[in-house]
Amino acid sequence: LGLNSRVVITGDKTQIDLSNKSDSGLLEVEDILGSVEGIKVIYLDGKDVIRHRLVKDIIKAYAKVGGGEEL
């Protein structure tokens, strides 16, 4: 990591396919680095979906049956 550089890690906690979700590297990074000064964790929600309205409706429908995060 060089001076004035940035690193971006992206992921979707609703799409972890591991049988034990707590084994996810994404969740581990969030837990370990989330409180480090200079590191920000940003969460997006339904207001951030800019795709077709139908995509938002599909995500909501899956969240209802799968216990995932609702938009």
N, CA, C and O atoms as a GROMACS GRO file, in nm:
protein
  284
    1LEU      N    1   0.086  -0.117   0.000
    1LEU     CA    2   0.000   0.000   0.000
    1LEU      C    3   0.090   0.122   0.000
    1LEU      O    4   0.164   0.146   0.096
    2GLY      N    5   0.084   0.199  -0.106
    2GLY     CA    6   0.170   0.316  -0.118
    2GLY      C    7   0.104   0.441  -0.062
    2GLY      O    8  -0.016   0.442  -0.034
    3LEU      N    9   0.182   0.546  -0.048
    3LEU     CA   10   0.134   0.674   0.000
    3LEU      C   11   0.022   0.725  -0.090
    3LEU      O   12   0.035   0.722  -0.212
    4ASN      N   13  -0.086   0.771  -0.031
    4ASN     CA   14  -0.203   0.824  -0.103
    4ASN      C   15  -0.273   0.721  -0.190
    4ASN      O   16  -0.345   0.758  -0.283
    5SER      N   17  -0.254   0.594  -0.163
    5SER     CA   18  -0.323   0.492  -0.241
    5SER      C   19  -0.449   0.448  -0.167
    5SER      O   20  -0.465   0.476  -0.048
    6ARG      N   21  -0.536   0.378  -0.237
    6ARG     CA   22  -0.660   0.327  -0.179
    6ARG      C   23  -0.680   0.183  -0.222
    6ARG      O   24  -0.641   0.142  -0.331
    7VAL      N   25  -0.743   0.109  -0.134
    7VAL     CA   26  -0.781  -0.029  -0.164
    7VAL      C   27  -0.930  -0.039  -0.140
    7VAL      O   28  -0.981   0.012  -0.040
    8VAL      N   29  -1.000  -0.104  -0.231
    8VAL     CA   30  -1.144  -0.124  -0.216
    8VAL      C   31  -1.172  -0.273  -0.218
    8VAL      O   32  -1.131  -0.344  -0.310
    9ILE      N   33  -1.242  -0.320  -0.116
    9ILE     CA   34  -1.286  -0.460  -0.110
    9ILE      C   35  -1.437  -0.457  -0.120
    9ILE      O   36  -1.503  -0.389  -0.042
   10THR      N   37  -1.492  -0.530  -0.214
   10THR     CA   38  -1.637  -0.533  -0.228
   10THR      C   39  -1.688  -0.675  -0.205
   10THR      O   40  -1.617  -0.773  -0.229
   11GLY      N   41  -1.809  -0.683  -0.159
   11GLY     CA   42  -1.869  -0.814  -0.136
   11GLY      C   43  -2.015  -0.800  -0.100
   11GLY      O   44  -2.063  -0.690  -0.073
   12ASP      N   45  -2.084  -0.910  -0.100
   12ASP     CA   46  -2.226  -0.912  -0.066
   12ASP      C   47  -2.249  -1.023   0.036
   12ASP      O   48  -2.242  -1.141   0.004
   13LYS      N   49  -2.276  -0.983   0.160
   13LYS     CA   50  -2.293  -1.081   0.267
   13LYS      C   51  -2.415  -1.170   0.244
   13LYS      O   52  -2.425  -1.277   0.303
   14THR      N   53  -2.507  -1.127   0.159
   14THR     CA   54  -2.625  -1.210   0.131
   14THR      C   55  -2.595  -1.320   0.031
   14THR      O   56  -2.679  -1.406   0.006
   15GLN      N   57  -2.475  -1.319  -0.028
   15GLN     CA   58  -2.441  -1.418  -0.130
   15GLN      C   59  -2.324  -1.508  -0.088
   15GLN      O   60  -2.251  -1.558  -0.173
   16ILE      N   61  -2.308  -1.528   0.040
   16ILE     CA   62  -2.204  -1.620   0.090
   16ILE      C   63  -2.256  -1.762   0.075
   16ILE      O   64  -2.359  -1.798   0.133
   17ASP      N   65  -2.186  -1.844  -0.002
   17ASP     CA   66  -2.230  -1.980  -0.032
   17ASP      C   67  -2.168  -2.085   0.060
   17ASP      O   68  -2.198  -2.204   0.045
   18LEU      N   69  -2.086  -2.045   0.154
   18LEU     CA   70  -2.023  -2.142   0.243
   18LEU      C   71  -2.126  -2.202   0.338
   18LEU      O   72  -2.218  -2.133   0.380
   19SER      N   73  -2.110  -2.330   0.370
   19SER     CA   74  -2.205  -2.393   0.462
   19SER      C   75  -2.200  -2.327   0.600
   19SER      O   76  -2.302  -2.318   0.668
   20ASN      N   77  -2.082  -2.283   0.640
   20ASN     CA   78  -2.067  -2.208   0.765
   20ASN      C   79  -2.032  -2.064   0.727
   20ASN      O   80  -1.915  -2.033   0.702
   21LYS      N   81  -2.130  -1.977   0.724
   21LYS     CA   82  -2.109  -1.840   0.678
   21LYS      C   83  -2.002  -1.766   0.757
   21LYS      O   84  -1.939  -1.674   0.706
   22SER      N   85  -1.981  -1.807   0.882
   22SER     CA   86  -1.880  -1.739   0.964
   22SER      C   87  -1.737  -1.767   0.914
   22SER      O   88  -1.643  -1.702   0.960
   23ASP      N   89  -1.720  -1.862   0.822
   23ASP     CA   90  -1.589  -1.888   0.762
   23ASP      C   91  -1.555  -1.790   0.649
   23ASP      O   92  -1.446  -1.796   0.592
   24SER      N   93  -1.646  -1.701   0.618
   24SER     CA   94  -1.628  -1.608   0.507
   24SER      C   95  -1.515  -1.509   0.534
   24SER      O   96  -1.510  -1.447   0.640
   25GLY      N   97  -1.427  -1.496   0.439
   25GLY     CA   98  -1.321  -1.396   0.450
   25GLY      C   99  -1.376  -1.255   0.451
   25GLY      O  100  -1.318  -1.166   0.513
   26LEU      N  101  -1.487  -1.234   0.383
   26LEU     CA  102  -1.550  -1.102   0.381
   26LEU      C  103  -1.594  -1.062   0.522
   26LEU      O  104  -1.571  -0.949   0.564
   27LEU      N  105  -1.657  -1.154   0.593
   27LEU     CA  106  -1.701  -1.125   0.730
   27LEU      C  107  -1.581  -1.106   0.822
   27LEU      O  108  -1.585  -1.023   0.913
   28GLU      N  109  -1.476  -1.184   0.798
   28GLU     CA  110  -1.355  -1.172   0.880
   28GLU      C  111  -1.290  -1.035   0.863
   28GLU      O  112  -1.250  -0.972   0.961
   29VAL      N  113  -1.279  -0.990   0.739
   29VAL     CA  114  -1.222  -0.858   0.713
   29VAL      C  115  -1.305  -0.750   0.782
   29VAL      O  116  -1.251  -0.658   0.843
   30GLU      N  117  -1.436  -0.762   0.773
   30GLU     CA  118  -1.526  -0.665   0.836
   30GLU      C  119  -1.504  -0.662   0.988
   30GLU      O  120  -1.495  -0.555   1.048
   31ASP      N  121  -1.496  -0.779   1.049
   31ASP     CA  122  -1.477  -0.788   1.195
   31ASP      C  123  -1.341  -0.735   1.239
   31ASP      O  124  -1.331  -0.661   1.337
   32ILE      N  125  -1.237  -0.773   1.168
   32ILE     CA  126  -1.101  -0.740   1.210
   32ILE      C  127  -1.064  -0.596   1.178
   32ILE      O  128  -1.004  -0.526   1.260
   33LEU      N  129  -1.100  -0.551   1.058
   33LEU     CA  130  -1.054  -0.419   1.014
   33LEU      C  131  -1.157  -0.308   1.030
   33LEU      O  132  -1.124  -0.191   1.014
   34GLY      N  133  -1.281  -0.344   1.061
   34GLY     CA  134  -1.387  -0.244   1.068
   34GLY      C  135  -1.364  -0.132   1.168
   34GLY      O  136  -1.417  -0.023   1.150
   35SER      N  137  -1.287  -0.157   1.272
   35SER     CA  138  -1.264  -0.054   1.373
   35SER      C  139  -1.126   0.011   1.363
   35SER      O  140  -1.088   0.091   1.449
   36VAL      N  141  -1.050  -0.024   1.259
   36VAL     CA  142  -0.917   0.034   1.241
   36VAL      C  143  -0.931   0.176   1.187
   36VAL      O  144  -1.002   0.200   1.090
   37GLU      N  145  -0.862   0.270   1.251
   37GLU     CA  146  -0.867   0.409   1.207
   37GLU      C  147  -0.814   0.419   1.064
   37GLU      O  148  -0.710   0.362   1.031
   38GLY      N  149  -0.886   0.492   0.980
   38GLY     CA  150  -0.847   0.509   0.841
   38GLY      C  151  -0.912   0.408   0.748
   38GLY      O  152  -0.898   0.418   0.626
   39ILE      N  153  -0.984   0.311   0.804
   39ILE     CA  154  -1.057   0.213   0.724
   39ILE      C  155  -1.205   0.236   0.743
   39ILE      O  156  -1.252   0.248   0.856
   40LYS      N  157  -1.278   0.241   0.634
   40LYS     CA  158  -1.422   0.263   0.641
   40LYS      C  159  -1.495   0.143   0.582
   40LYS      O  160  -1.454   0.088   0.480
   41VAL      N  161  -1.602   0.104   0.647
   41VAL     CA  162  -1.690   0.000   0.596
   41VAL      C  163  -1.820   0.071   0.558
   41VAL      O  164  -1.881   0.139   0.641
   42ILE      N  165  -1.861   0.055   0.435
   42ILE     CA  166  -1.981   0.122   0.384
   42ILE      C  167  -2.082   0.016   0.346
   42ILE      O  168  -2.050  -0.080   0.276
   43TYR      N  169  -2.205   0.033   0.392
   43TYR     CA  170  -2.312  -0.060   0.363
   43TYR      C  171  -2.411   0.004   0.267
   43TYR      O  172  -2.448   0.121   0.284
   44LEU      N  173  -2.452  -0.071   0.168
   44LEU     CA  174  -2.551  -0.023   0.072
   44LEU      C  175  -2.684  -0.090   0.103
   44LEU      O  176  -2.688  -0.200   0.158
   45ASP      N  177  -2.793  -0.023   0.067
   45ASP     CA  178  -2.925  -0.083   0.088
   45ASP      C  179  -3.011  -0.062  -0.037
   45ASP      O  180  -2.960  -0.024  -0.142
   46GLY      N  181  -3.140  -0.085  -0.024
   46GLY     CA  182  -3.230  -0.079  -0.138
   46GLY      C  183  -3.230   0.054  -0.210
   46GLY      O  184  -3.254   0.060  -0.331
   47LYS      N  185  -3.203   0.162  -0.138
   47LYS     CA  186  -3.199   0.293  -0.202
   47LYS      C  187  -3.082   0.306  -0.298
   47LYS      O  188  -3.080   0.395  -0.383
   48ASP      N  189  -2.984   0.217  -0.285
   48ASP     CA  190  -2.866   0.222  -0.370
   48ASP      C  191  -2.880   0.139  -0.497
   48ASP      O  192  -2.794   0.146  -0.585
   49VAL      N  193  -2.987   0.062  -0.508
   49VAL     CA  194  -3.010  -0.019  -0.628
   49VAL      C  195  -3.054   0.074  -0.740
   49VAL      O  196  -3.159   0.138  -0.730
   50ILE      N  197  -2.976   0.082  -0.845
   50ILE     CA  198  -3.010   0.172  -0.955
   50ILE      C  199  -3.046   0.094  -1.082
   50ILE      O  200  -3.062   0.152  -1.189
   51ARG      N  201  -3.059  -0.036  -1.066
   51ARG     CA  202  -3.100  -0.118  -1.180
   51ARG      C  203  -3.251  -0.106  -1.197
   51ARG      O  204  -3.316  -0.029  -1.127
   52HIS      N  205  -3.304  -0.179  -1.286
   52HIS     CA  206  -3.448  -0.179  -1.314
   52HIS      C  207  -3.527  -0.210  -1.188
   52HIS      O  208  -3.482  -0.288  -1.105
   53ARG      N  209  -3.644  -0.149  -1.172
   53ARG     CA  210  -3.730  -0.170  -1.056
   53ARG      C  211  -3.756  -0.317  -1.031
   53ARG      O  212  -3.765  -0.360  -0.916
   54LEU      N  213  -3.766  -0.395  -1.138
   54LEU     CA  214  -3.792  -0.538  -1.126
   54LEU      C  215  -3.679  -0.608  -1.050
   54LEU      O  216  -3.704  -0.702  -0.975
   55VAL      N  217  -3.556  -0.564  -1.069
   55VAL     CA  218  -3.442  -0.623  -0.997
   55VAL      C  219  -3.460  -0.601  -0.848
   55VAL      O  220  -3.437  -0.693  -0.769
   56LYS      N  221  -3.499  -0.482  -0.807
   56LYS     CA  222  -3.523  -0.454  -0.666
   56LYS      C  223  -3.634  -0.544  -0.611
   56LYS      O  224  -3.622  -0.595  -0.500
   57ASP      N  225  -3.741  -0.564  -0.688
   57ASP     CA  226  -3.851  -0.650  -0.645
   57ASP      C  227  -3.806  -0.796  -0.631
   57ASP      O  228  -3.849  -0.865  -0.539
   58ILE      N  229  -3.720  -0.841  -0.720
   58ILE     CA  230  -3.667  -0.978  -0.713
   58ILE      C  231  -3.582  -0.995  -0.588
   58ILE      O  232  -3.593  -1.096  -0.518
   59ILE      N  233  -3.497  -0.897  -0.558
   59ILE     CA  234  -3.413  -0.904  -0.439
   59ILE      C  235  -3.499  -0.907  -0.314
   59ILE      O  236  -3.470  -0.984  -0.222
   60LYS      N  237  -3.603  -0.826  -0.309
   60LYS     CA  238  -3.695  -0.825  -0.194
   60LYS      C  239  -3.763  -0.961  -0.178
   60LYS      O  240  -3.775  -1.012  -0.066
   61ALA      N  241  -3.809  -1.020  -0.289
   61ALA     CA  242  -3.878  -1.149  -0.284
   61ALA      C  243  -3.787  -1.258  -0.229
   61ALA      O  244  -3.829  -1.338  -0.145
   62TYR      N  245  -3.662  -1.262  -0.275
   62TYR     CA  246  -3.568  -1.362  -0.225
   62TYR      C  247  -3.535  -1.339  -0.078
   62TYR      O  248  -3.517  -1.435  -0.003
   63ALA      N  249  -3.528  -1.214  -0.037
   63ALA     CA  250  -3.500  -1.184   0.104
   63ALA      C  251  -3.611  -1.236   0.194
   63ALA      O  252  -3.584  -1.282   0.305
   64LYS      N  253  -3.734  -1.229   0.147
   64LYS     CA  254  -3.848  -1.276   0.227
   64LYS      C  255  -3.844  -1.427   0.249
   64LYS      O  256  -3.870  -1.473   0.360
   65VAL      N  257  -3.812  -1.504   0.147
   65VAL     CA  258  -3.813  -1.650   0.161
   65VAL      C  259  -3.681  -1.705   0.214
   65VAL      O  260  -3.679  -1.812   0.274
   66GLY      N  261  -3.573  -1.633   0.193
   66GLY     CA  262  -3.442  -1.684   0.234
   66GLY      C  263  -3.389  -1.627   0.363
   66GLY      O  264  -3.280  -1.664   0.407
   67GLY      N  265  -3.464  -1.539   0.424
   67GLY     CA  266  -3.416  -1.479   0.548
   67GLY      C  267  -3.300  -1.385   0.527
   67GLY      O  268  -3.231  -1.350   0.623
   68GLY      N  269  -3.277  -1.344   0.403
   68GLY     CA  270  -3.167  -1.252   0.376
   68GLY      C  271  -3.203  -1.110   0.415
   68GLY      O  272  -3.309  -1.085   0.472
   69GLU      N  273  -3.113  -1.020   0.384
   69GLU     CA  274  -3.135  -0.880   0.419
   69GLU      C  275  -3.236  -0.820   0.324
   69GLU      O  276  -3.220  -0.825   0.202
   70GLU      N  277  -3.340  -0.763   0.380
   70GLU     CA  278  -3.444  -0.698   0.300
   70GLU      C  279  -3.395  -0.562   0.256
   70GLU      O  280  -3.321  -0.495   0.329
   71LEU      N  281  -3.436  -0.521   0.138
   71LEU     CA  282  -3.400  -0.388   0.088
   71LEU      C  283  -3.494  -0.285   0.140
   71LEU      O  284  -3.480  -0.166   0.109
   0.00000   0.00000   0.00000
